Amino acid sequence: MKYRRLGKSGLKVSELSFGSWVTFGDQVNNAVAESCLKTAYDAGINFFDNAEGYAAGQSEEVMGSILSKFGWSRDTFLVSSKVFWGGDQPNQTGLCRKHVIEACNAALKRLRVDYLDLYYCHRPDPETPIEETVRAMDTLIQQGKVLYWGTSEWSTGEIMEAYSVARQYNLIPPTMEQPRYNMIHRDRVEGELTRLYHSIGLGMTTFSPVSAGMLTGRYNEGIPADSRLSIERLDFLRERWERLKENGIVPVIETLESIAQKIGANLPQLAVAWCLKNENVSSVILGASKPEQLVNNLASLEFVDSLDDELMDEINVALSTVKEIDV
């Protein structure tokens, strides 16, 4: 495992990290979750990603119990949470000061830690002034409950406003953004966000490298009953897949599989390695519903250097026929 700086900060994050969206407290039982987390840690992963909205807090409960059980030294791992979707009541959602503070305190209890290494605003909140959110995050950092804060799926303008507000009032600015990034969803990371990497030193902890399994070939002949796309509440993923099929993704996946074979990799490994080729990515967040899947994706580290300019050009040519779908 190699480690990269989180943007311009001094914090080192493993190139591959492990997230629990959909899986912990939802798709897998606690024994599988424990096995996956241990597999990740033993492989050198030091960043575990979570959120209050994952399985309505159960994902954090499961991860917290595992971290407590193993008793790993706190200086050997990073744990995150995200704030936005906390409940159905008016002040249980969004990024107002009240919810940001209370959600952090709740996450600390569920994860059984004294502080969060990373704390993200899970989405922008049009009903809360960005200055209010920045001040709330700064308060948490001053209290020692959060070390670094950032955003997820915010626009360049929103991130820059948060950064400018922080600089204007001598507050702590955002350190990182967590965007979706993969072969079929790349425009934001490689386009509008590019100027922020160097201008303010923003770090990128990207998610969905295999696009919820869409870049594995497993859905080419239908949706398996045990897959993420079969989960009822993830109907937006099924819609995304159907639109990608209409735009010709299946033959592209077959071409990508042949490219992966040239370097001795499988398609998921190629997809993860491709994300790591972007030097502006601090860490690629993996998800897994079983340890074997995680082990397979961890092996992608072996193929990053094999993706030379010629192969990257082949991949780009194959992907050029598919329109990016944003559902």
N, C-alpha and C positions, 0 to 999 in steps of 0.2 A: 504494500500500500504506500502510495505517495501522498504528500500533504501540500496544500496550496494555501496561500494567504487569503483571508476573507476580504476581498477588495484591497484597499490600502491599509487596513487595520493590521495589527501584528498577530491576530488570531490565526492559528493553523487548523484547517479543516481537512479531513480525509477526502481524496478525490471522489470517492464513492461514499455515500451516506445511506442511512436506512430510515424510511418513513413508514408510518402505520395507517395511512389513509385507506379506508374500506376494510382492511384486514383485521387489525386488533379490535376486539370487542364487537366484531361484526361477522366477517367471513371465516375466520379461523378460531379454533379454541385456544385456551390459555397455554396449553402444553406446546402447541405449534408456535405460538407467539414467542414463548420462552426460547425455544430451539432456534428460531430465526434471529432473535436478538443476540444470543450467545454466538451464533455462527458469524454474525456481522462483527461483533466485538473482537472475536478471536482472529478475524481476518485483518484487523487493523482499523476498522471503521470507528471513528470517534465522535460522530455526529448522528444523533437520533432525533428525527423530526416528528412533531405531533401538532395537535390543534384542539381547541375547545369544541370545535364543531365535528370532530371525528367521532362517530358513534355516540353523539351527545355526551361527550366526556368520558365514555367507557374506554376509549382507546388510551387516554392518559392514565386511567385507573390501572389498566392492564400493564402498561409500560412501567408505571411507578412501582407496582408490586414486584415486577421482575428485577428492576434496578435495585430495589431494597433487598431482595433475596440474594442477589449475587454480591452485593456489597462492594462493587468496584470502586476504586479510589476516585473521588470526585474530580481530580485533576487529570483523569485519563479519558473523560468523555464530555461531550457537549449535549445538552438537551434543549429543545425548542418548544414553543407553543405559539399559537396564533389566536388573535382575538377578532371576532366579528359576530359569529353565529353562536350565541350562548343559550338562547331560549326563546319563548314565545311572548314574554312580557316586553313592554316598550323599552325598558332600560336593560334588557338582557341581550340586546343585539346592537350592532353598530360600533362606532369609535368615539362616543362621548367619553368624557373624563371618568364618569362614574363606572361605566361598563369596562373600560380599559383597566382601571385599578382593581375592580372586583374580580374580573376575569383572570387577571394575573394571580391574585391571591388564591382563587379556586384552583388554578392550574398547578400552583406550587403544592397544594395539599394533595391533589390527585397524583401528581408525579413524584411526590415524597422527596422533594429537593428544597433546599433553602433559597435557591435563586435559579433563574432561567438564563442560560448562556445567550440564547437568541429569542427574541420576541417579535413576532410579525403582526402587522395590520393585514388581516387576511384578504381584505378587499377595500377599495376606497369607499368612504361614507359621504355621500353628497349632502346629508343632513347635518353633518358636524363640521365646523370650521377646522381646517387642517392645523391651524395654530393650537387649537384646543387639544388635539390629539398629540401633537409634538410636545406640548407642555406636560401632558399626562405621562408620556413615555420618559421624558426627562426626569419627572418626579420618581418614577420607578427605579431609574438608574441611580439617582441620588440616594435612594433608600437601600440600594444594594440588592434589590429583588430581580433586576435585569442587568445584564452586562452590555449587550448590543441590541439595538432595535432596528427593524426594517419593515419592508412592505412586501406585498404579494399581489401581482397582477395590477399594479398601479401604472398609470400612464407616465411618460417622461415629464409632462407638465406638472403632474401632481407630486412626483418625487422631488422635482426641482423646487416647487413651492415649499415643501416640507424642509428641504435643505436650507433654503433661503431664510425661512422663518427661524430655524434653529440658529443660523449664523447671526441674524439680526438681533436676537434676544439672548445670545450667549448660552444657548441650549445645546444638547447633544443631538447631532443630525443623524439621519438614517445611515446605516452601514451597508445594508444589503437589500436586494430584491429577490423574490422567489417567483420566477415566471415559468410557465409551461414551455418546454423546449425539446423538440425532437425533429426528426427528418421531415415530418409533414406539418410541423408548426414551428417555424423558425424566423418568420419575418420580424417580430418584435425584438427578439434578442439580437438578431444580426442587423437590424435596421434602426428603429427609433431609439433604442436603449444604448446604442453603441457609444454615443458621445458622453454618456455618463460614466463609462468605465474609466476614462482618463481625466475627464473634467473634475469629477468629485470623488473618484476612486471607489465607485459602488461595486460591491461584491455580488456574485450571482450564485444562488443555490437553486439549481433548476430541478423541476419535477417532470414526471411522465416521459422518460426517455424512450420507452417502447409504446407510448400512447395507449396505456391501459391494455396492452396486449395486441393492439392492432398491427404493430410492426413485428409480429412473430410468425405470421402465417396461419395461426391457429383458427382464425375466423373465416378463412377463405371458403370453407365448405359449410359454414354454419356456425352458430353460437353454442358452445358446450354448456351443459347445465351447471357446471361448477365454476364458470368463469365470471369475471367482474361484469361483463355485459349482460349476464343473465339476472343480475340483481335488480329488482323492480325499481328501486329509487334512483338507479343510474340509467334511466331511460335516455338521458341526454347523450350518453356514450353510445348507445345503440343507434340513435339518430345520426350521430357523427359518423359512425361506421357505415351506415347505409348511404350517406351522402358521399363518403369517400369511394365506396364501391361504384356508385353512379359516375364518379369522376375518374374511374379507371385505376384504382389503387391495386387491385389484385395482380394484374400482369407486372406492375411496378415492383410489388413485393417479390414476385418470382425472379425478377431481374436482380433485386438486392440480395436474394438468397444465393444466386450464382456468384455475385461479387464477394459475399462473405466466405464462400467455399474457397476462393482463391487464396485467402490468408489462413485457412483452416478454422474459421470461426462459424458459428451459427448466426442466424439473423438477429436475435436479441443481443448477442455479444457485439455484433457490428453496430447496432443502433446505439448502444451505450458508449462504445469506443468512439463513435462519430461525435457524440456530444462532448466528450473529453478533449477532442481535437481543438475545440474552441478555447483559446488561452484566457478568455475573459470569464469562463465558467470556473467558479471556485470549487463547487462540489455538485455532483449529479446524485439526486436522491432516488434510491431504488425502493421498490415495493416488492413484496413476495408473500405468497400464500403458503409456501412450504420451503424448508431449508434447501432442498435440491435446486429449486428455482433461483434462490439467492446465490448459491454456489456457482451456478451456471453464469449468472450475470456478473459476479465478481471476477470471473475469468476474463471478462472483457478488457481488463487492464493489460493483458498480455498482447492485445492486438492494436493498441493505440499507435505505437510506432510503426506498425505495418501499413497504416493508412497513409501512403505517400500521395504526392500531388496527383499522380495519374489515377489512382483509385478514387480519390476525392472527386476528381473531374467526372469519372464514370458514374459515381453516385449522384452528382448534381445533374448530369444528363438524364439519368433515370427519373429523378424527382421532378424535373422540369415539366413533365407532362401532367402532373397532379396539382390541381388548384388547392391552396390551403383552405381548410374548412375550420370555421370557428363557431362551435355550438356551445 
